[in-house]
Amino acid sequence: MPPAAPPAPTPARDGVRGLRAARNPLLLAPAGAGLLTAAVFVLATALARSHPLGPYTRNVVDLGQQYLPYHAYWRAFLLGDTHGDAFLNWNSGFGAGFLGDIGTYLSSPFSLLVVLFPADRPELALYVITALKITAAGAAMAALLIRLRPAAGGSGGPWPLAALLGAAYALSGWTFNHGASVPMWLDGLIAFPLLCLVAEWARAGRRPVLGPLVVAVAWIANFYTAYMATLGAAVFLIVRLLTTDTADTAGTGATTGTAGTTDTTDTAGTADTAGTAAITGSVGSVGTAAITGSVGAAATAATAATTGSAGSAGSAGPPATAATAGTAGVRPRLAALLRAVWTVGLGVGLAAPLVLVVFSGTQYADPTPETVFAPAAWTELFGRFLPATANVDTPALFIGTPALLLALTLPFNRAVAPRVRYGWTAAVVLVTLSLQWGPTHLLWHAGASPNGNPYRQAFVLCGLLLVAAWLSGAPGVPRPAALLGAAALLGSLALAARTSTDIDAWSYPTAGAALLLAALATLLLLLRGRARTPALAAGAAALLLAAQAGEAAVSGARVERQQRADVAWAPRIGDWQRAVGAEVARADAWPAYRTDPGPLPGGNEPLLLGGEGADAYSSLTTENTSRTLDSLGFGHYAKGRHPETLDNPVTDAIFSIGTRIRSEAAEPVRQDAAPRGTATATTTTVPPLVTVHPGRPAAVDPADSAFRNQELLLGSSVYALPAVRRTGTTLTARCPAGAEVWFWAPEYKGTAALAGAAPAAYDGRPPATRAPMRALGTVPADGEVRIRLVPGRKPVLPRQSVGCLDRARLAAAVARLTATGATRVTATGHALTAELPPGSTGLAVVAVPRATGWRCAAGNAEPVSARSHRGLLAVPLDGRATRVSCSFRPPGVRLGAAAGATALLALAGTALLARRRARRPEAGSHEGRQEFTGRPHEARSPAQDADYAARRTGA
């Protein structure tokens, strides 16, 4: 008889399925965590009165200087409104590689959402992107937790607790202190729980294709924090392998690629509070002797062993010796570890086209001064577990007092199996110690101690603490002894932190209020255990929600307020920036000449407002760019990785800046208002982007006078360089009457003023900040130059600190370079071509800093690696070529493409192998006939087949 067709689904059955899906804890937990996270984050922003929910700027430190301008430029790039392409950014640093910046700041999938917002609202776009990332992190952690510990009878577990702890992870102190102001790091916050899920799949032999894809997305989104998240997931996997039974590892291999099924979970022999002997497979099952392979199997009494796939009984076998049991325990764990390594290797390989470009870019980036790690005092570290604490030099470890208290119950909770208690407690302690030890500090940060914020990996410890909290709280309310032990630890921690300088006036009151609410909730839950009253459960849930969410909101608001008071900030985007942007758009004539938007509070103006200038703040700013601009008198921030613009007519001629925007604020810049100001555009005659110079390529001489270096690149002498005499705080020199006086003192902090003129401010603070040269005024008729210094500290001046510019000589130099330079310049996304006058000899100098990846050619010659002339691109000319061309290819892009293609082939092979294995039936098994049911019958064992044959033949 042929198998009966399954009945067609009816609307009623579809409704039941929808209702069941809506009640599925695997969906409810992440959904609840996401909604709670979003609500609390928005509430914290409102309490802090931060934009867009208040008048105060959120643009603290790099949020305003880097991420806001980059996202504004990213929107323009995605919509095709930029001069450059994915390889090159013509706006910043006189031409800088862009693919590495994409991989560093913009490669998160969330960043694509910026195109949904108006061009003049990048702050709102970045806030929404930040909120969505934090929301996704909470949902991801809840999705992980709900799969780690199913409740009795195979249900998804206490999803409200998973949602609450997921939100606690996303709203940790690390998020408010670091992640919210460095949004690119938030992708690592999302990656950690997702990579832990990948570790679970690898442990169980499931999802061999999806796992590498998740790893690849994590590493593409932000490889830096993804690396830290990968290390954290490795710790997670090791603990899981040591605290779960091997049958669990092998038992779900048949479910490869099945989405939506409950993953294998904590099978460490969790002790039941009622005193069952051992429950090692399905947590919460009562009355079974040992369930070692299946999650979600029904708790059938007298089940001997469940070691295969979920829901099917394994066949009995002969008793194993100790040796075979030991081998059987090691081999599955080793296999799971190898699967995890393969998964991560494939994922990183898929991300290689971007990751290797970023890595290669760091090799050529301006090196920052070496940093020696100094661990924070333990009192400071303990203080960071409390709410409303902020400091970039100590680890941000706040996860909420209720969640921390629950995590601290794990070592004392006898309802949890000893292996789980000891394993996870040891993992948390060791990871905490690793934050404070130099070698492991370097391991966490990929071998290089960062400049600033040495505890960027703290989010991993926050995640592990919340896993510990879940494992202790999922079986039910811990017993009073465990709660008292945790309270004693928490009290000791709070007492030890009383002298921490990070403690805020709100820290102890907020933690105390949250602890009180959590204690009341615990009392209600303990009473509910006796009375079974729904009202008590609802009241306890409300108290816990108020404690955890309220404390997180207050803590986040206080951290934002402290950051505004203690660290550098930039104003909101207002009429001032819009006025400058409008002037840039009207004057821009690229590539005939550059338009510099000029300096504004914040930085990275060419990305934010358009134009083509020197200002560029990137971790990948090349060493040659920084050194070249330093040698010409430009200033910088961030230890050289943020060159700033220089309003100087000589450098404007060198870099073909034909239009310069000069703007002034209409009122003092404030935190609580968008700035207003005026902008004017000034256009002057400058040489083209490509000029012709006699001689051969020469090197940069940064130790010499910046005035002389400008003249060497210009090819003409335009400054009078007098001998400078210093008497106390007064400098004297003699120059031609009517010349412009320029003062160059890159390490000087204070003011300098020419007699009778307004003072000019200098902010040199080596090595972080280098002051640009500034014009002080005009040389008087008697030729006497007298400069009055008002230093903030002992002045350090270069040998040639004063130069007097002759405008007539400069005009003649510009005319000569224009006459002999390019007659026509065209630029595409990452290439530039210039037509030259016939018979040009010497060097064609392109006004772009030379960087690895540039290749140039004269005429029809083959492109070769570009030469450098005093830091700029140079192409030798023999008199026959009338055209030069240069193009840029980011270093590492070829190797990355090859690695990515190899990984893609390996992933395809893995997918084909997994599909073949899924189609191949197990030895001695078959699906059985389906005449009366819609699902396969259980396969008969060989012993059952033999018994059936004997009865059938009468033997």
Protein Blocks (a to p, Z undefined) as FASTA:
>chain_A
ZZdddddddfklmmmmmmmmmmpmklmmmmmmmmmmmmmmmmmmmmnopafkbfbdfbgc
jlmmmmmmmmmmmmmmmnopafbdfkbcfkggniaafklmmmmmmmpfklmmmmmpcfkl
mmmmmmmmmmmmmmmmmmmmmmmmmmmoccehhiabjfklmmmmmmmmmmgmklmmmmmm
mmmlmmmmmmmmmmmmmmmmmmnopakllmmmmmmmmmmmommlmmmmmmmmmmmmmmmm
mmccfklmmmmmmmgoiahiacdddfehpacfkopabdckbghiahiabdckbghiacde
hiabdcbdghiacdddddddfklmmmmmmmmmmmmmmmmmmmmmmmmmmmmmmmmmmmmm
mmmgccddddddddddfklmmmmmpghiacfkbccfbgbjklmmmmmmmmmmmkbcfklm
mmmmmmmmmmmmmmmpmklmmmmnnopaceejjllmlmmmmmmmmmmmmmmmmnoccdfk
lmmmmmmmmmmmmmmmmmpckbcfklmmmmmmmmmmmmmmmmmmmmmmmnopaklmmmmm
mmmmmmmmmmmmmmmmmmmmmmmmmmccdddddfklmmmmmmmmmmpccfkbccdebjae
hijmlmmngpjdfbdcdfklcfklmmmmmmnopaceehhpaccddddfklmmmnopabcc
ddddfbdcdfkbccdddddddddddddfbdcdehjdddddfkbcfklmmmmmnopafbdc
dddddehjaccddddehiacddddfkbgcddddehiacddddddcfkbccddddfbdcdf
kopacdddddfbdcdddfblcccddfklmmmmmmmmmmmmcfbdcddfkbccddddehia
hjdddfbdcdehiacdehjbccdddddeehiacdddehlaccdcdddddehklmmmmmmm
mmmmmmmmmmmmmmmmmmpccehiaebjafkbcbdcddddfklmmmmmmmmnoZZ
